[in-house]
């Protein structure tokens, strides 16, 4: 990725207005015509804008774009792009299609106002031709605006929209640079992009899972999610009002222990009184720490892990939340239902290390207050010590002397639950040992991982398979 200088929002708008090869429509709903306004303000917009419109009234919006369940949603912004791009081609292709790269920008936003007190959020997208007469490509994303003032949120939306239009037009051959440019002249504290999807001929060989990783890696979002089939999704669409069970790990590779932990936890989670009869979402979560090595993040290794999880039908969450209480806060953004974290004894032991909470005024007590302030429970898988064969469980785990009463309180009040019904044969399996066998060509590792995992590792030669 080459070095890129940041230019002002004014300069970006001027550059687009002076480029007579690009021409298109702006359709914006919910926070004013904040993006189109930049192009009118800097001058020369007649060379760029064929039409700018805002269908605020629901009846007008439905009459133009068709009815929908939610007006701030992915289906709505996609219908806006469909409709406006179709009109653009229908009305202008014959007269200027041979020398023009057409585009449509659209957004639909729930802005802060008298009836909207939560953070503003919305969907934003651009459909564009990379060359005249070519089929269009598309970038679609979900954004959150965090300014506490409505005017500032609208200004941030305008800058973000100009960045998207400029990036699509001039940086589409380098999607990593395009993603980085989205926060030009903004800060990560003002905007969050928690979902982005590239499609069309300009991005034919692009893997959207890597782009999700780039969002988190670049600080545009603290978390990103995609399904087993590799489709990137906006977390709210998956988690809204659902009970959630999360297993954190490196998954390098997924072993029989990984699955045994999850199955045991699911068996107990669905029997919780507050979960019975509820839809449960299962997430396999990887932190940036788990993905980062001395050489940075290996994209091939990252895709190997998610391919294996995909083969098992699992939804993947990647996050920048090293501390569990921060992950919990993120999930409770989307649901008030019960959340369960699945972990082994080593992770539970680490949670009780006070050194990790020196940044909090209240130390470990504050972290636990944040972790358990909603309806959350830890489900803990036992550990058999290699050196002496001792079995350590949530019930007999020893913590620092000054924390024993705190630990006893959490255990007795069932905030921490030992997992039952586990397979004793799995306790001798450690992922680092399995990985070493895969890479050395040793025999027998196949029996320590699910059959689907063994098959995909061999077929695609993942994790340095030496067979």
C-alpha positions in Angstrom: 0.0 0.0 0.0 1.6 3.3 -1.1 1.7 6.4 1.1 -1.3 8.7 0.6 -1.5 12.3 1.5 -4.7 13.5 3.1 -6.4 16.4 1.2 -9.2 18.5 2.5 -12.9 17.8 2.0 -13.1 21.0 -0.1 -10.3 19.8 -2.4 -11.9 16.4 -2.8 -15.3 18.0 -3.8 -13.5 20.4 -6.2 -11.5 17.6 -7.8 -14.7 15.7 -8.5 -16.6 18.7 -9.8 -13.8 19.5 -12.3 -13.6 16.0 -13.6 -16.0 16.1 -16.5 -15.8 12.3 -17.0 -18.0 11.7 -13.9 -21.7 12.5 -13.5 -24.4 11.3 -11.2 -27.2 11.6 -8.7 -27.3 12.2 -4.9 -30.2 10.8 -3.0 -30.2 11.5 0.8 -32.8 10.8 3.5 -32.7 11.7 7.2 -30.0 14.3 7.9 -30.3 16.9 5.2 -28.5 16.9 1.9 -25.2 17.0 3.7 -23.1 15.3 1.1 -24.5 17.0 -2.0 -24.1 20.3 -0.2 -20.3 20.1 -0.3 -20.4 19.9 -4.1 -22.8 22.8 -4.4 -20.7 24.9 -1.9 -17.3 24.6 -3.7 -18.7 25.5 -7.1 -18.9 23.7 -10.4 -21.5 21.2 -9.3 -23.3 21.4 -12.6 -20.4 19.3 -14.0 -21.0 16.6 -11.4 -24.6 16.5 -10.3 -27.4 15.4 -12.6 -29.9 15.4 -9.7 -30.0 15.8 -5.9 -33.0 14.9 -3.9 -34.4 14.0 -0.5 -37.6 12.0 -0.2 -38.2 12.6 3.6 -41.9 11.8 3.8 -42.6 8.1 4.1 -45.3 8.1 1.5 -43.1 10.0 -1.0 -40.3 7.6 -0.2 -42.5 4.5 -0.7 -43.9 5.9 -3.9 -40.4 6.4 -5.4 -38.5 3.5 -3.9 -41.2 1.0 -2.9 -42.4 0.1 0.6 -40.1 -1.3 3.2 -40.2 -2.3 6.9 -37.5 0.0 8.1 -36.5 3.3 6.4 -33.0 3.3 7.8 -31.9 -0.1 6.5 -29.8 -1.9 4.0 -32.9 -2.8 1.8 -33.9 0.9 1.6 -30.5 2.2 0.6 -30.2 -0.6 -2.0 -33.6 0.3 -3.4 -32.5 3.9 -3.6 -29.3 2.9 -5.6 -31.3 0.6 -7.8 -34.0 3.2 -8.7 -31.7 6.2 -9.2 -29.0 4.3 -11.2 -31.7 2.9 -13.4 -33.1 6.4 -14.1 -29.6 7.8 -14.8 -28.8 5.2 -17.4 -32.3 5.3 -18.9 -32.2 9.1 -19.4 -28.5 9.9 -20.1 -26.8 6.8 -21.4 -27.7 7.5 -25.0 -26.4 11.1 -25.0 -23.3 10.8 -22.9 -22.8 7.1 -21.9 -19.8 6.7 -24.2 -17.7 9.2 -22.4 -19.2 9.3 -18.9 -18.6 7.3 -15.8 -22.1 7.4 -14.1 -22.5 7.1 -10.4 -25.3 7.3 -7.7 -24.6 8.1 -4.1 -27.4 7.3 -1.6 -27.8 7.4 2.2 -30.6 6.9 4.7 -29.8 8.1 8.2 -31.5 8.2 11.6 -30.1 11.5 12.8 -30.1 12.9 16.3 -33.2 15.1 16.9 -36.2 15.6 19.0 -37.4 12.0 18.7 -34.0 10.4 18.2 -31.8 10.6 21.3 -29.5 7.7 20.6 -26.4 7.9 18.4 -27.1 8.7 14.8 -26.6 5.8 12.4 -27.4 5.0 8.8 -26.6 3.2 5.6 -24.5 4.8 2.9 -23.6 3.5 -0.6 -22.3 4.4 -4.0 -22.9 2.6 -7.3 -20.4 3.7 -10.0 -18.8 2.8 -13.3 -15.0 2.5 -13.2 -15.1 3.0 -17.0 -17.7 4.3 -19.4 -20.2 1.7 -20.7 -19.0 -0.8 -18.1 -21.4 -2.6 -15.6 -21.4 -0.7 -12.3 -19.6 -1.6 -9.1 -20.8 -0.8 -5.6 -19.6 0.0 -2.1 -22.2 -0.3 0.7 -21.5 0.5 4.4 -23.2 1.0 7.7 -22.1 4.0 9.8 -22.5 5.4 13.3 -22.1 9.0 14.2 -21.0 9.8 17.7 -21.0 13.6 18.1 -23.3 14.8 20.9 -24.6 17.7 18.8 -26.9 17.2 15.8 -25.2 19.8 13.7 -21.8 18.2 14.2 -23.2 14.8 13.3 -24.6 16.2 10.1 -21.2 17.8 9.3 -19.5 14.4 9.9 -22.0 12.7 7.7 -21.2 15.2 4.9 -17.4 14.7 5.2 -17.8 10.9 5.3 -20.0 10.9 2.2 -17.5 13.1 0.2 -14.7 10.7 1.3 -16.7 7.7 0.0 -17.5 9.3 -3.3 -13.9 10.4 -3.8 -12.5 7.1 -2.7 -14.9 5.2 -5.1 -13.8 7.4 -8.0 -10.1 7.6 -7.5 -9.0 4.8 -5.1 -11.1 1.8 -6.2 -8.0 0.0 -7.4 -6.6 0.1 -3.9 -9.4 -0.8 -1.5 -7.2 -0.6 1.6 -6.3 3.0 0.8 -10.0 3.6 0.1 -11.0 2.4 3.5 -8.3 4.4 5.2 -9.5 7.6 3.3 -13.0 7.3 4.7 -12.0 9.0 7.9 -9.9 11.8 6.2 -10.6 15.1 8.0 -12.5 13.2 10.7 -11.6 11.2 13.8 -12.5 7.7 14.8 -14.2 9.1 17.9 -16.7 10.8 15.6 -17.6 8.1 13.1 -17.6 4.3 13.1 -17.9 2.1 10.0 -18.9 -1.3 11.3 -19.8 -2.9 8.0 -18.5 -2.4 4.4 -19.1 -4.5 1.3 -17.5 -4.2 -2.1 -19.1 -5.8 -5.1 -19.1 -5.6 -8.9 -16.4 -5.9 -11.6 -14.0 -3.4 -10.0 -13.8 -5.6 -7.0 -14.1 -9.0 -8.7 -11.2 -10.6 -6.8 -11.7 -8.8 -3.5 -12.4 -10.8 -0.3 -14.8 -8.7 1.9 -13.7 -10.6 5.0 -10.3 -9.0 4.6 -11.9 -5.6 4.2 -13.8 -6.3 7.5 -10.5 -7.0 9.1 -9.1 -3.7 7.7 -12.0 -1.8 9.3 -11.0 -3.1 12.8 -7.2 -2.9 12.1 -7.5 0.7 10.9 -9.6 1.8 13.8 -12.7 2.6 11.8 -14.6 0.1 14.0 -13.9 -2.0 17.1 -15.7 -5.0 15.7 -16.8 -6.6 12.4 -18.9 -9.6 11.6 -19.4 -12.1 8.8 -21.4 -15.3 8.3 -20.2 -18.8 7.5 -20.6 -18.2 3.8 -18.3 -15.2 4.0 -21.0 -12.5 3.7 -20.3 -9.4 5.8 -23.2 -8.3 7.9 -24.1 -5.3 10.2 -24.0 -6.6 13.8 -27.5 -5.3 14.6 -29.0 -7.3 11.8 -27.7 -10.5 13.5 -27.8 -9.6 17.2 -30.9 -7.4 17.6 -32.9 -8.6 20.6 -31.2 -12.1 20.6 -29.6 -14.2 23.3 -25.9 -14.5 22.5 -23.3 -17.1 23.2 -19.7 -16.2 22.4 -16.6 -18.4 22.3 -13.3 -16.5 22.1 -10.2 -18.2 20.7 -7.4 -18.1 18.1 -8.9 -21.1 16.3 -5.6 -22.1 14.9 -7.0 -24.6 14.2 -10.4 -25.4 15.6 -10.0 -28.6 17.6 -12.3 -31.1 19.3 -11.9 -29.1 22.4 -13.3 -26.0 20.7 -16.4 -27.8 19.7 -16.8 -29.7 23.0 -16.6 -26.4 24.9 -19.2 -24.8 22.7 -21.6 -27.8 22.8 -21.4 -28.1 26.6 -22.0 -24.4 27.0 -24.9 -24.4 24.5 -26.5 -27.2 26.4 -26.5 -25.2 29.6 -27.2 -21.8 28.1 -30.5 -22.8 26.4 -31.7 -24.2 29.7 -31.3 -20.8 31.5 -34.7 -19.6 32.5 -34.2 -16.3 30.6 -33.1 -18.1 27.5 -35.6 -20.9 27.2 -37.7 -20.4 24.0 -35.4 -17.6 22.8 -33.5 -17.5 19.6 -29.8 -17.9 20.3 -27.0 -16.5 18.2 -23.6 -18.3 18.5 -20.5 -16.2 17.7 -16.8 -17.3 17.3 -14.8 -14.3 18.3 -11.2 -13.5 17.5 -9.4 -10.4 18.9 -6.8 -8.5 17.1 -4.3 -9.7 19.7 -5.1 -13.3 18.7 -4.5 -12.5 15.1 -1.3 -10.4 15.4 2.1 -12.0 15.3 5.6 -10.3 15.4 5.2 -9.7 11.6 1.8 -8.2 12.0 -1.4 -9.9 10.7 -0.9 -12.6 8.1 -3.9 -12.4 5.8 -3.5 -15.9 4.5 -3.5 -17.2 8.1 -6.5 -15.1 9.0 -8.5 -16.5 6.0 -7.4 -20.0 6.9 -9.0 -19.6 10.4 -12.2 -18.1 9.1 -12.5 -20.8 6.3 -12.3 -23.5 8.9 -14.9 -21.8 11.0 -17.1 -21.3 7.9 -16.8 -25.0 7.1 -18.4 -25.6 10.5 -21.2 -23.1 9.8 -20.1 -20.5 12.3 -20.6 -16.8 12.3 -17.3 -14.9 13.0 -16.8 -11.7 15.0 -13.4 -10.0 14.9 -12.9 -7.3 17.5 -10.4 -5.0 19.1 -11.9 -5.7 22.6 -9.0 -7.3 24.5 -11.0 -7.0 27.8 -14.1 -9.0 28.2 -16.1 -6.1 29.8 -15.6 -4.1 26.6 -16.8 -7.0 24.4 -19.8 -7.3 26.7 -20.6 -3.6 26.4 -20.5 -3.9 22.6 -22.9 -6.9 22.5 -25.3 -5.1 24.9 -25.6 -2.3 22.3 -27.8 -4.7 20.4 -29.6 -6.8 22.9 -31.0 -6.8 26.4 -31.2 -10.6 26.4 -28.8 -12.9 28.2 -25.2 -13.1 27.0 -22.9 -16.0 27.7 -19.1 -16.2 27.3 -17.5 -19.6 26.8 -13.9 -19.9 28.1 -11.3 -22.2 29.5 -9.8 -22.1 32.9 -6.7 -20.2 31.6 -8.9 -17.4 30.4 -10.8 -17.2 33.6 -7.6 -17.1 35.6 -6.4 -14.3 33.4 -9.6 -12.3 34.0 -8.6 -12.3 37.7 -5.2 -10.7 37.0 -5.3 -7.2 38.4 -2.5 -6.0 36.2 -4.9 -5.8 33.3 -7.1 -3.1 34.9 -4.6 -0.4 36.0 -6.2 1.9 33.4 -9.5 1.8 35.3 -9.9 4.1 38.4 -11.8 1.3 40.1 -9.4 -1.5 39.0 -10.7 -5.0 38.9 -13.8 -4.2 40.8 -14.8 -1.6 38.2 -14.1 -4.1 35.3 -16.3 -6.7 37.0 -19.0 -4.1 37.6 -19.0 -3.4 33.9 -18.8 -7.0 32.9 -21.7 -8.2 35.0 -23.9 -5.1 35.1 -26.2 -6.7 32.5 -27.4 -10.3 32.2 -24.1 -12.0 31.5 -22.6 -15.4 32.6 -19.2 -17.1 32.2 -19.3 -20.8 31.2 -15.9 -22.3 32.1 -14.3 -25.4 30.6 -11.9 -27.4 32.8 -8.1 -27.8 32.3 -6.0 -30.8 32.9 -2.5 -29.8 33.8 0.1 -31.4 31.6 2.8 -31.6 34.2 0.9 -33.3 37.0 -2.5 -34.4 35.5 -4.4 -32.3 38.0 -8.0 -31.3 37.0 -8.7 -27.6 37.5 -12.3 -26.4 37.2 -14.2 -23.2 38.0 -15.0 -24.7 41.3 -11.4 -25.3 42.5 -9.5 -22.5 40.7 -7.2 -20.6 43.0 -7.1 -16.8 42.6 -5.1 -14.2 44.5 -5.8 -14.2 48.2 -7.4 -10.7 48.2 -9.8 -11.8 45.5 -11.0 -15.1 47.0 -14.2 -13.6 48.5 -15.0 -11.8 45.2 -14.5 -15.1 43.3 -16.6 -17.0 45.8 -19.4 -14.4 45.4 -19.4 -14.7 41.6 -19.4 -18.5 41.8 -22.1 -18.8 44.4 -24.4 -16.4 42.6 -23.9 -18.3 39.3 -22.2 -15.5 37.4 -19.5 -18.1 36.8 -20.8 -21.6 35.8 -18.6 -24.7 35.5 -19.3 -26.7 32.4 -20.8 -30.1 32.8 -20.9 -33.2 30.6 -17.6 -32.4 28.9 -15.6 -35.2 27.1 -12.6 -36.2 29.2 -10.8 -37.4 26.1 -10.7 -33.8 24.8 -8.8 -32.4 27.9 -5.4 -33.7 26.5 -5.8 -31.7 23.2 -4.1 -28.4 22.8 -4.4 -26.4 19.6 -0.7 -25.4 19.6 0.3 -29.1 19.7 -2.2 -29.9 16.8 -0.7 -27.0 14.8 2.8 -28.3 15.3 1.7 -31.7 14.1 0.1 -30.2 11.0 3.2 -28.3 10.1 5.6 -31.1 10.8 3.7 -33.8 8.9 3.2 -35.9 12.1 0.4 -38.4 12.0 -2.7 -38.6 14.2 -3.7 -34.9 14.3 -6.8 -35.6 12.2 -8.4 -37.4 15.2 -8.0 -34.2 17.3 -10.1 -32.0 15.1 -13.6 -32.2 13.6 -13.7 -34.2 10.3 -14.7 -31.1 8.3 -11.7 -29.3 9.7 -9.3 -32.0 8.8 -10.7 -32.2 5.3 -10.4 -28.5 4.5 -6.9 -28.2 6.0 -5.7 -31.0 3.7 -7.6 -29.9 0.6 -6.4 -26.2 0.8 -3.1 -26.9 2.6 -3.9 -24.5 5.4 -1.8 -23.6 8.4 1.4 -24.8 6.6 0.1 -28.3 6.2 3.1 -30.5 5.4 1.3 -33.7 4.3 
